[in-house]
Amino acid sequence: MKYRLGDICTIAKGATGIMKAVPGPYPMVTLAEERKQHNEYQFDAAAVIVPLISSTGHGHASIKRIHYQEGKFALGTILCAVIPKDESLLNPRYLFVYLQQFKDSVLVPLMKGAANVSLPLNKLAALEIEVPALAKQQEVIELAEVLTGHKDDLEVLLDAQEADTVKLRQALLREAMQGQLLPQDPTDEPAAVLLKKLQAAKAASGKAGKGKAGALFAEEAQAVEGPYALPEKWTWCKLGELVERSDSGWSPACANYPAAEGVWGVLRTTSVQKLQFLAEENKQLPAALTPRPQYEVQAGDILITRAGPKNRVGVCCVVDEVRPKLMISDKLIRLHLHEKQAYPKFIALALNIGVSAQFLEDVKTGMADSQVNISQDNLRATIIPLPPLTEQHRIVAKLEQLLQHCDALEQRIRESRRLAEQLLQTALREALSAPEAVNDLALTAKLGHQLTLL
């Protein structure tokens, strides 16, 4: 039988500002999965918590999750509590399962607003839901608990597989930086000889580099001692020895959206990910401003983030492909290497992991994690484990091949998670759509078997 939600439930908006919560003994429900704490409670009941604002921001209606909460609790102002008036008619846990499974089809369409999308309380109260007999509600609840248990068991196994894949990836990268990934080739010219040739070329030319920061890389190379022994033909060196020239860009006031095709844009720092360049992460340059083509990013550039949040500073990538008319910002440093001494992809790899990455982490400066910097001097001083040039190419090629296998394993794990969630949701929706036909033992056995096959 169908009932209007407002006829069989009390619907009350939260009263506590999420940012004003005072730590205390009572759980406080917010949009996040984890509970906050508050020193006062607003409700003492079993309730289903429904968000009143969109989960994905302006202009798009969505609800990420529904909460279930019992006992004394506080509630944020951008959520509401739906509390059954008579639990002999409507079990609150059944209501939670129902709204969680059908949120996209019955709740999201009720949301209104062109920019600030929200769910009106009167629309929620007018919603009609299917309420079967109490015994059938209990069967649905028990089915949800058993199937969720099967899914949780599978998640434990997938978490272990994922952790093993991460360890494998880290081991491969570590071996690459220690010269243990591939056998050494006795015909390779030692990296130390390459560095000496580079120093001689610099001395003959009388200049070390060009560009805004070129002078920083003009010092004569000195012997560098690293934290561990390298293969015979490898050597430790400072990044400054390998750089021909470097520069930073320009950060004018830009539009807060990506540049259209054929229009100039300025790269965000988020365009630089570990070993990956995202050209779409840019801001469009206003038509009133004159572009500066000298800062246009080119294929083969090494980009390093030098300013921003702590976890984003010191990240490095090589630009493989890029569309025209994208400029680097002044929060990025661009490096051009002496091509006959260093392979850009290997250097970017070294800067993202191991000793070099830790060096960059240790020299970050700033007053808080939200805004730190790496100076050009410290970047120049970063130590690099340098193999012969031909081995640099071999290492990168082998790593790309091996890491593709790691990527495939991780994709398989993600697909297993997706299928497990899909199986669970399908079973529960079938049970909710026809609760009179629920055979919890048969359905549990069927879904449990399917989940274990993943």
FENGI-V36109 format. One record per run of one state. SS is the DSSP state (H for helix, E for strand, L for the rest). FROM is the first residue (numbers start at 1). TO is the last residue. Records with the same first field share a line. If there is no record, write none. Layout:
SS = FROM-TO, FROM-TO
This chain:
L = 1-1, 14-15, 17-17, 21-25, 30-35, 39-42, 45-46, 52-52, 54-66, 70-71, 77-78, 85-91, 113-117, 120-120, 127-127, 131-133, 178-190, 206-213, 218-234, 242-242, 249-264, 268-268, 274-275, 278-281, 285-292, 297-301, 306-306, 309-309, 313-315, 319-325, 328-331, 338-343, 353-353, 363-364, 369-370, 374-375, 382-382, 387-388, 434-434, 438-439, 454-454
E = 2-4, 9-13, 16-16, 26-29, 36-38, 43-44, 47-51, 53-53, 67-69, 72-76, 79-84, 111-112, 118-119, 128-130, 235-238, 243-248, 265-267, 272-273, 276-277, 282-284, 296-296, 302-305, 307-308, 316-318, 326-327, 332-337, 365-368, 371-373, 383-386
H = 5-8, 18-20, 92-110, 121-126, 134-177, 191-205, 214-217, 239-241, 269-271, 293-295, 310-312, 344-352, 354-362, 376-381, 389-433, 435-437, 440-453
